[in-house]
Amino acid sequence: MTDQGTRPGVPAQSPPVEPKTVSGAPAPPRGSWWKSDGAEPVRRNIGLVGVLVILVIIGIVTRPELYGDATWFRNNTFTILQQASAIGVVTVGMTFVIIGGGIDLSVGAIIAIAGVWSTTLATQSYGAAGMIFTAIVVGVVVGLVNGVLISYGKLVPFIATLAMMVAARGLAAQISGKQTQVSANATINNIATTKILGIPLLVVILGVVVAAGWVLLNRTTFGRRTVAVGGNPEATRLAGINVKFHTLLLYALSGLCCGIAAIMLTAQATSAQAAMANLYELDAIAAAIIGGTLLSGGRGTIVGALFGVLVFSTITNLFAINNLSTEAQNMVKGGIIVAAVLVQQFRYRSLTHLLGRTPN
């Protein structure tokens, strides 16, 4: 006789079974998420925070009399953030372009032409609103030209944006007559000195752009499509997404960020010239790379790119307070870029396989 509710041949209580995933495969062991590719951006960001801490420690060791002053330390921190603000805004746009499988070598030149155009006497006569509107429109239009050449002209992004870099610099020099154009608008100039609750307005603008970029990349269809286009454009096209038009929008977004940065740099220098934002394209690309953005496209984070910008700005500040040469600073930056690319090549899983071990 069997107990009620049981059947002959079946134990009253089944033995425990190993939990399985939806696909039927065993569930990953505890702690494996930290070692997975999904946790790679978190690991990288923590590593970049560690780099920033090391740089601060180096500053404390080399200039203890400065870092021992709490007021100086606070002011210096805001100085670093202000120096990072314009290039940080540009890096947000660059990150989207690289994730989408492209590259933009013309961002510095776009800033120059947007800054010069917005500070002409004719534009300044329309006031601060006219200057801001002009800088943004010029940036977006030049970005759209890049997008058209790449998406519909089928030019390689490197060649198209390289040509735009040369052409935009030349047009900026032609417009300005190779002269520095002074901004006489107090509202624009005050952007560099205004503070909101003790925080410089330039830093606030950077924070707003970074937050908007994070939401756009991680919480919208546009962001998901950007990752898809950069990861596998052919599969994305077959899925019904207009890859060409999306690529066009990515370069327009980069141009928009350049227009905003042009106003920020104009406010800081109270002027604009054809040579402004020189080599910004290299700084933006480098910051995006060390922040975890793959040059091949399909992966990247806005937060990581921001940390990359802060690392470079902190290095620049550290070299300045120690009176070290720009040449040495550039060599250090070059080394960091190489190291970041090597980290992308040999991530945790690849390294453990290389050493002949299997992650737990």
C-alpha positions as a printed NumPy array, in Angstrom:
array([[  0.   ,   0.   ,   0.   ],
       [  1.291,   3.458,  -0.844],
       [  0.727,   6.769,   0.865],
       [ -2.029,   8.964,  -0.513],
       [ -0.804,  11.322,  -3.231],
       [  2.078,   9.085,  -4.34 ],
       [  2.384,   6.545,  -7.108],
       [  4.088,   3.138,  -7.102],
       [  7.69 ,   3.299,  -8.296],
       [  8.06 ,   7.003,  -7.678],
       [  9.865,   8.197,  -4.58 ],
       [  7.853,  10.359,  -2.205],
       [ 10.418,  13.141,  -2.543],
       [ 12.528,  13.631,  -5.623],
       [ 16.216,  14.286,  -5.055],
       [ 17.43 ,  17.854,  -5.595],
       [ 18.402,  18.658,  -9.148],
       [ 20.891,  21.167, -10.47 ],
       [ 19.206,  24.43 , -11.462],
       [ 18.973,  24.99 , -15.183],
       [ 18.576,  27.964, -17.41 ],
       [ 15.74 ,  28.465, -19.875],
       [ 17.693,  26.669, -22.583],
       [ 18.147,  23.608, -20.367],
       [ 21.848,  24.164, -19.761],
       [ 23.137,  24.224, -16.18 ],
       [ 22.95 ,  27.64 , -14.543],
       [ 26.273,  29.439, -14.38 ],
       [ 28.119,  29.032, -11.084],
       [ 28.025,  31.814,  -8.566],
       [ 30.48 ,  34.597,  -9.218],
       [ 30.778,  33.78 , -12.91 ],
       [ 29.023,  37.053, -13.901],
       [ 32.007,  39.049, -12.679],
       [ 34.217,  37.074, -15.059],
       [ 31.832,  37.275, -18.008],
       [ 31.961,  39.626, -20.967],
       [ 28.893,  41.409, -19.634],
       [ 30.84 ,  42.576, -16.588],
       [ 33.809,  43.748, -18.643],
       [ 32.711,  47.436, -18.718],
       [ 32.326,  47.389, -14.913],
       [ 35.777,  45.878, -14.458],
       [ 37.271,  48.406, -16.848],
       [ 35.598,  51.378, -15.149],
       [ 36.818,  50.205, -11.753],
       [ 40.285,  49.905, -13.257],
       [ 40.117,  53.458, -14.588],
       [ 39.023,  54.712, -11.172],
       [ 42.07 ,  52.922,  -9.805],
       [ 44.25 ,  54.727, -12.362],
       [ 42.807,  58.073, -11.243],
       [ 43.559,  57.204,  -7.598],
       [ 47.137,  56.281,  -8.53 ],
       [ 47.558,  59.605, -10.359],
       [ 46.323,  61.478,  -7.274],
       [ 48.767,  59.521,  -5.113],
       [ 51.591,  60.444,  -7.495],
       [ 50.548,  64.088,  -7.174],
       [ 50.545,  63.829,  -3.371],
       [ 54.039,  62.307,  -3.409],
       [ 55.521,  64.78 ,  -5.901],
       [ 53.797,  67.955,  -4.661],
       [ 52.713,  67.334,  -1.053],
       [ 52.627,  71.063,  -0.281],
       [ 49.893,  71.567,  -2.869],
       [ 47.788,  68.487,  -2.212],
       [ 47.971,  69.159,   1.508],
       [ 45.951,  72.349,   0.962],
       [ 42.253,  71.369,   0.917],
       [ 41.22 ,  74.579,  -0.862],
       [ 43.837,  74.111,  -3.57 ],
       [ 42.839,  70.468,  -4.023],
       [ 39.176,  71.397,  -4.464],
       [ 39.975,  74.204,  -6.914],
       [ 42.399,  71.978,  -8.827],
       [ 39.754,  69.267,  -9.141],
       [ 37.349,  71.745, -10.717],
       [ 40.172,  72.947, -12.971],
       [ 40.689,  69.395, -14.233],
       [ 36.961,  68.988, -14.83 ],
       [ 36.775,  72.309, -16.678],
       [ 39.723,  71.33 , -18.868],
       [ 37.984,  68.027, -19.584],
       [ 34.592,  69.574, -20.328],
       [ 34.91 ,  70.44 , -24.027],
       [ 36.879,  67.342, -25.023],
       [ 34.474,  65.286, -22.911],
       [ 31.498,  66.549, -24.914],
       [ 33.317,  65.721, -28.164],
       [ 34.195,  62.256, -26.85 ],
       [ 30.519,  61.461, -26.267],
       [ 29.808,  62.003, -29.968],
       [ 32.974,  60.155, -30.965],
       [ 31.972,  57.177, -28.811],
       [ 28.677,  56.837, -30.678],
       [ 30.45 ,  56.997, -34.035],
       [ 33.018,  54.347, -33.079],
       [ 30.405,  52.038, -31.553],
       [ 28.541,  52.364, -34.848],
       [ 31.601,  51.087, -36.701],
       [ 32.964,  54.432, -37.913],
       [ 35.609,  56.998, -37.042],
       [ 35.634,  60.798, -37.171],
       [ 38.958,  62.529, -37.713],
       [ 37.314,  65.881, -38.405],
       [ 35.953,  66.76 , -34.944],
       [ 38.703,  69.295, -34.204],
       [ 38.186,  70.989, -37.558],
       [ 34.401,  71.019, -37.064],
       [ 34.902,  72.79 , -33.734],
       [ 37.172,  75.307, -35.458],
       [ 34.763,  76.158, -38.267],
       [ 31.782,  76.269, -35.873],
       [ 33.7  ,  78.534, -33.488],
       [ 34.951,  80.853, -36.227],
       [ 31.559,  81.077, -37.939],
       [ 29.783,  81.832, -34.667],
       [ 32.193,  84.66 , -33.791],
       [ 32.026,  86.601, -37.03 ],
       [ 30.776,  90.161, -36.59 ],
       [ 27.617,  89.354, -38.538],
       [ 26.79 ,  86.416, -36.279],
       [ 27.638,  88.263, -33.06 ],
       [ 25.157,  90.975, -34.028],
       [ 22.381,  88.437, -33.326],
       [ 23.511,  88.035, -29.716],
       [ 24.301,  84.944, -27.673],
       [ 21.341,  82.964, -29.03 ],
       [ 22.467,  83.604, -32.603],
       [ 26.024,  82.518, -31.81 ],
       [ 24.928,  79.31 , -30.109],
       [ 22.454,  78.513, -32.875],
       [ 25.092,  79.106, -35.558],
       [ 27.712,  76.929, -33.862],
       [ 25.296,  74.031, -33.433],
       [ 23.855,  74.283, -36.956],
       [ 27.314,  74.469, -38.536],
       [ 28.457,  71.465, -36.504],
       [ 25.406,  69.385, -37.447],
       [ 25.584,  70.34 , -41.137],
       [ 29.269,  69.401, -41.409],
       [ 28.524,  66.168, -39.583],
       [ 25.721,  65.459, -42.058],
       [ 28.126,  66.017, -44.948],
       [ 30.433,  63.425, -43.398],
       [ 27.499,  61.064, -43.022],
       [ 26.35 ,  61.51 , -46.626],
       [ 29.854,  60.868, -47.985],
       [ 30.215,  57.723, -45.879],
       [ 26.694,  56.29 , -46.051],
       [ 25.632,  57.169, -49.576],
       [ 28.949,  58.061, -51.212],
       [ 30.396,  54.81 , -49.834],
       [ 33.661,  56.439, -48.812],
       [ 35.721,  54.833, -46.089],
       [ 35.125,  56.815, -42.843],
       [ 38.854,  57.38 , -42.39 ],
       [ 39.214,  58.966, -45.846],
       [ 35.971,  60.965, -45.727],
       [ 36.632,  62.521, -42.326],
       [ 40.319,  63.071, -43.103],
       [ 39.299,  65.067, -46.168],
       [ 36.76 ,  66.982, -44.082],
       [ 39.412,  67.731, -41.475],
       [ 41.591,  69.435, -44.087],
       [ 38.716,  71.184, -45.86 ],
       [ 37.064,  72.486, -42.679],
       [ 40.333,  73.871, -41.345],
       [ 40.893,  75.618, -44.655],
       [ 37.384,  77.074, -44.687],
       [ 37.782,  78.261, -41.099],
       [ 41.024,  80.013, -42.032],
       [ 39.316,  81.581, -45.051],
       [ 36.383,  82.873, -42.996],
       [ 38.591,  84.31 , -40.252],
       [ 41.24 ,  85.665, -42.592],
       [ 43.757,  83.656, -40.529],
       [ 43.076,  86.011, -37.628],
       [ 41.811,  85.406, -34.114],
       [ 38.202,  86.518, -33.78 ],
       [ 37.373,  87.977, -30.377],
       [ 34.038,  87.21 , -28.768],
       [ 32.49 ,  90.455, -27.546],
       [ 29.365,  88.818, -26.156],
       [ 29.385,  88.843, -22.353],
       [ 26.79 ,  86.071, -22.093],
       [ 28.955,  83.67 , -24.098],
       [ 32.138,  84.655, -22.287],
       [ 30.497,  84.236, -18.882],
       [ 29.827,  80.559, -19.602],
       [ 33.434,  79.881, -18.605],
       [ 33.152,  81.685, -15.257],
       [ 29.555,  81.07 , -14.181],
       [ 28.914,  78.58 , -11.388],
       [ 25.729,  76.769, -10.397],
       [ 25.659,  75.784,  -6.708],
       [ 29.429,  76.144,  -6.674],
       [ 29.915,  73.92 ,  -9.735],
       [ 31.321,  75.546, -12.91 ],
       [ 28.765,  75.79 , -15.695],
       [ 31.163,  74.064, -18.093],
       [ 31.188,  71.015, -15.813],
       [ 27.388,  71.109, -15.611],
       [ 27.167,  71.14 , -19.418],
       [ 29.518,  68.154, -19.573],
       [ 27.391,  66.316, -17.02 ],
       [ 24.19 ,  67.003, -18.961],
       [ 25.71 ,  65.82 , -22.262],
       [ 27.146,  62.673, -20.654],
       [ 23.82 ,  61.864, -18.988],
       [ 21.928,  62.417, -22.239],
       [ 24.446,  60.265, -24.113],
       [ 24.135,  57.463, -21.547],
       [ 20.34 ,  57.46 , -21.788],
       [ 20.47 ,  57.58 , -25.598],
       [ 22.883,  54.641, -25.792],
       [ 21.437,  52.422, -23.075],
       [ 17.732,  53.198, -22.9  ],
       [ 16.587,  53.937, -26.442],
       [ 16.108,  52.131, -29.728],
       [ 18.681,  54.476, -31.264],
       [ 21.335,  53.151, -28.899],
       [ 20.469,  49.512, -29.533],
       [ 20.57 ,  50.112, -33.266],
       [ 23.947,  51.825, -32.933],
       [ 25.414,  48.741, -31.25 ],
       [ 23.802,  46.494, -33.861],
       [ 25.108,  48.55 , -36.786],
       [ 28.633,  48.501, -35.392],
       [ 28.529,  44.823, -34.468],
       [ 27.097,  43.397, -37.701],
       [ 25.831,  45.915, -40.266],
       [ 24.699,  43.262, -42.762],
       [ 22.603,  41.384, -40.208],
       [ 21.196,  44.718, -39.042],
       [ 20.222,  45.597, -42.608],
       [ 18.529,  42.234, -43.071],
       [ 16.61 ,  42.872, -39.845],
       [ 14.965,  45.857, -41.537],
       [ 17.038,  48.699, -40.081],
       [ 18.17 ,  51.453, -42.445],
       [ 21.915,  51.224, -41.769],
       [ 22.817,  54.096, -44.095],
       [ 20.401,  56.54 , -42.515],
       [ 21.43 ,  55.514, -39.005],
       [ 25.087,  56.069, -39.868],
       [ 24.142,  59.5  , -41.195],
       [ 22.518,  60.311, -37.84 ],
       [ 25.612,  59.168, -35.936],
       [ 27.832,  61.67 , -37.744],
       [ 25.218,  64.387, -37.289],
       [ 25.288,  63.614, -33.55 ],
       [ 29.061,  63.931, -33.553],
       [ 28.735,  67.299, -35.302],
       [ 26.177,  68.418, -32.705],
       [ 28.633,  67.654, -29.906],
       [ 31.329,  69.572, -31.781],
       [ 29.046,  72.602, -32.051],
       [ 28.441,  72.556, -28.286],
       [ 32.173,  72.175, -27.646],
       [ 32.896,  75.126, -29.956],
       [ 30.805,  77.43 , -27.764],
       [ 32.502,  76.073, -24.626],
       [ 36.007,  76.658, -26.011],
       [ 35.051,  80.089, -27.339],
       [ 33.832,  81.033, -23.863],
       [ 37.048,  79.825, -22.251],
       [ 39.32 ,  81.708, -24.669],
       [ 36.85 ,  84.589, -25.347],
       [ 37.846,  84.089, -28.977],
       [ 37.938,  81.602, -31.838],
       [ 40.449,  80.827, -34.554],
       [ 41.09 ,  78.29 , -37.29 ],
       [ 43.723,  76.499, -35.182],
       [ 41.473,  75.91 , -32.151],
       [ 40.795,  72.354, -30.92 ],
       [ 43.972,  71.109, -32.561],
       [ 44.364,  67.301, -32.268],
       [ 41.05 ,  66.979, -30.431],
       [ 40.222,  64.077, -32.698],
       [ 43.152,  62.082, -31.339],
       [ 42.31 ,  62.895, -27.72 ],
       [ 38.658,  61.932, -28.22 ],
       [ 39.511,  58.654, -29.956],
       [ 42.094,  57.798, -27.298],
       [ 39.682,  58.549, -24.441],
       [ 36.983,  56.4  , -26.027],
       [ 39.42 ,  53.522, -26.531],
       [ 40.776,  53.435, -23.005],
       [ 37.18 ,  53.702, -21.838],
       [ 36.432,  50.359, -23.477],
       [ 35.066,  51.305, -26.897],
       [ 36.151,  48.828, -29.573],
       [ 37.646,  50.397, -32.686],
       [ 35.956,  47.655, -34.705],
       [ 32.57 ,  48.825, -33.382],
       [ 29.704,  47.133, -31.613],
       [ 30.705,  47.862, -28.029],
       [ 31.434,  50.841, -25.816],
       [ 30.22 ,  52.852, -22.85 ],
       [ 29.685,  56.544, -22.242],
       [ 30.805,  56.286, -18.611],
       [ 34.015,  54.544, -19.642],
       [ 34.718,  57.242, -22.234],
       [ 34.224,  59.911, -19.554],
       [ 36.715,  58.153, -17.285],
       [ 39.122,  58.063, -20.218],
       [ 38.826,  61.83 , -20.639],
       [ 39.395,  62.365, -16.916],
       [ 42.506,  60.163, -16.959],
       [ 44.08 ,  62.218, -19.746],
       [ 43.063,  65.538, -18.157],
       [ 44.51 ,  64.453, -14.814],
       [ 47.767,  63.431, -16.485],
       [ 47.968,  66.822, -18.206],
       [ 47.347,  68.582, -14.898],
       [ 49.881,  66.402, -13.086],
       [ 52.572,  67.18 , -15.624],
       [ 51.748,  70.901, -15.487],
       [ 52.056,  71.222, -11.693],
       [ 55.354,  69.329, -11.835],
       [ 56.691,  71.516, -14.679],
       [ 57.287,  68.514, -16.952],
       [ 57.567,  68.778, -20.704],
       [ 54.741,  68.258, -23.152],
       [ 56.882,  65.722, -24.999],
       [ 57.048,  63.472, -21.937],
       [ 53.314,  63.891, -21.437],
       [ 52.613,  62.762, -24.996],
       [ 54.818,  59.709, -24.558],
       [ 52.883,  58.714, -21.453],
       [ 49.583,  59.194, -23.27 ],
       [ 50.844,  57.051, -26.134],
       [ 51.808,  54.312, -23.711],
       [ 48.367,  54.398, -22.106],
       [ 46.681,  54.06 , -25.492],
       [ 48.831,  51.051, -26.39 ],
       [ 48.123,  49.465, -23.015],
       [ 44.378,  50.022, -23.442],
       [ 44.375,  48.335, -26.852],
       [ 46.365,  45.406, -25.469],
       [ 43.793,  45.024, -22.705],
       [ 41.11 ,  44.831, -25.389],
       [ 43.115,  42.171, -27.204],
       [ 43.83 ,  40.057, -24.111],
       [ 40.867,  40.27 , -21.796],
       [ 40.382,  38.095, -18.719],
       [ 39.059,  35.031, -20.543],
       [ 41.76 ,  35.16 , -23.214],
       [ 44.451,  35.626, -20.587],
       [ 43.299,  32.651, -18.511],
       [ 43.247,  30.496, -21.638],
       [ 46.719,  31.755, -22.5  ],
       [ 47.96 ,  30.662, -19.078],
       [ 46.288,  27.308, -19.501],
       [ 43.655,  27.825, -16.802],
       [ 39.878,  27.744, -16.881],
       [ 37.872,  30.446, -15.047],
       [ 36.051,  29.154, -12.033]])
